[in-house]
Amino acid sequence: MNTVNALYRDLTCATGAFVITLVMGLSFVQSTSVPPGLRASMSPIVAAQLEPGWFGQPQPAVLVD
């Protein structure tokens, strides 16, 4: 009987850990599926045109002596 209780406890903990991991993974995928400031209904080409400074700085850096 003690073995059955331990198995039940382990199975319950494993199921809980799996559900937590699944929810966290899906929320990460959902939150990183589109660039910041972009709606999911917009295409990536439109996003590239709306965000000219998305990759790096829009102006070159100026070095001052």
C-alpha positions as CSV (number, residue, x, y, z in Angstrom):
1,M,0.0,0.0,0.0
2,N,2.9,2.3,0.8
3,T,4.3,1.7,-2.7
4,V,1.0,2.7,-4.3
5,N,0.9,6.0,-2.3
6,A,4.4,6.8,-3.3
7,L,3.7,6.0,-7.0
8,Y,0.5,8.1,-6.9
9,R,2.5,11.0,-5.3
10,D,5.3,10.8,-7.9
11,L,2.8,10.6,-10.8
12,T,0.9,13.6,-9.5
13,C,4.1,15.7,-9.1
14,A,5.3,14.6,-12.6
15,T,2.0,15.6,-14.1
16,G,2.0,19.0,-12.3
17,A,5.6,19.7,-13.5
18,F,4.6,18.7,-17.0
19,V,1.6,21.0,-17.0
20,I,3.6,23.9,-15.6
21,T,6.4,23.4,-18.2
22,L,3.8,23.2,-21.0
23,V,2.1,26.4,-20.0
24,M,5.4,28.3,-19.6
25,G,6.6,27.0,-23.0
26,L,3.5,27.9,-24.8
27,S,3.4,31.4,-23.2
28,F,7.0,31.9,-24.3
29,V,6.3,30.9,-27.9
30,Q,3.2,33.1,-28.0
31,S,5.0,36.1,-26.5
32,T,7.9,35.8,-28.9
33,S,6.0,35.0,-32.1
34,V,5.9,38.6,-33.4
35,P,8.3,41.5,-32.9
36,P,7.6,44.1,-30.2
37,G,4.9,46.6,-31.3
38,L,3.6,44.5,-34.1
39,R,0.1,42.9,-34.2
40,A,-0.1,39.3,-35.1
41,S,-2.4,40.2,-38.1
42,M,0.3,42.2,-39.8
43,S,2.8,40.6,-42.1
44,P,6.6,40.6,-41.4
45,I,7.2,42.7,-44.5
46,V,5.0,45.5,-43.2
47,A,6.7,45.3,-39.9
48,A,10.1,45.8,-41.5
49,Q,8.8,48.9,-43.3
50,L,7.2,50.3,-40.1
51,E,10.3,49.8,-37.9
52,P,13.3,51.2,-39.8
53,G,15.6,51.2,-36.7
54,W,14.6,47.7,-35.6
55,F,18.0,46.2,-36.5
56,G,20.6,48.5,-35.0
57,Q,20.7,52.3,-35.0
58,P,19.0,54.2,-37.9
59,Q,22.0,56.7,-37.9
60,P,25.7,55.9,-37.8
61,A,27.4,56.6,-34.5
62,V,29.5,59.8,-34.4
63,L,32.8,59.7,-32.6
64,V,33.8,63.0,-30.9
65,D,37.4,63.8,-29.8
